[in-house]
Amino acid sequence: MSTMTLDSMFGPARTVAPAPTRPARGVERRSEVRLTRRGRLVVLVLALLLVLGVGLLVAAGSVATGEAGEPVPTRVVLVSSGDTLWDIAASLAADGEVREVMEQIKRLNALESGSLSAGQRILVPAGG
């Protein structure tokens, strides 16, 4: 028959720490780098500063100039019922340049499409 004691069975578990081992001769022991909370914060801030510095360096190569551009001479046209952007551009454009004038009108008025409504006032190039 076997005997068992309950006091050691339900008590806190005891673990025996393994004996420290020494590295073999000629083998270097690698040290582990462990960062504290402050160390992780410092690394994060340094990484963010690096990203910000790279962003500023890239932004320094901007294509903007210090000189003002030439304004495009324009005039206002009142859209009548049945007018289309193509019709307006065709009346302003030289032969074969209707699409270019349409794109210029779209840019001047920040239009996403070529649809116009009656009574709308739009800017058109004054050259035509």
Buried (B, 14 or more C-beta within 10 A) or exposed (E): EEEEEEEEEEEEEEEEEEEEEEEEEEEEEEEEEEEEEEEEEEEEEEEEEEEEEEEEEEEEEEEEEEEEEEEEEBEEBEBEEEBEBBBBBBEBBEEEBBEEBBBBBBEBBEBEEEEBEEEBEBBBBEEB
